[in-house]
């Protein structure tokens, strides 16, 4: 394994562990944002490590910066000789990236069930890509205790959506004056809905 690939892979593993660590912390201040930002970073480093491992390029000619997250996903999905992603994997990556954008650049209110969904799906997806590309087991690279855990049992995705919509409706009841809270809560659902529809732009407040 080349030094560049090894270093990128190590950064990916470090960011993944830190994301899980923040998920399992017993206080909520900044928790959602930290989990999503670090999880997204772990995937960008993993994607770049994989592309370089397969002799692909992560820097355009005469460019000082490496390519971004979306370009990495496109390479992993379509580039001959590099391709390592399925359509479903690319969709989940884009969704996680969209949630990170919302968390880092504006306001997002994500329920515990949603956060668990992305944390667990992220660990599973990271493992699948990592183990397939590098022909090794992720469990050998991480402490055995490193797993997302939650005090509330996660529900299935459709039930989760119904619950979130009910909570948004409650926030919009006359006299509650919680429209901004409703918009922040709706944003994470809209990001997922847009990703499923093949759109990766952040929704406007008007759309929400």
Helices and strands as residue ranges (DSSP letters): H 3-23, H 31-53, H 69-78, H 87-105, H 112-134, G 138-140, H 157-171, H 179-196
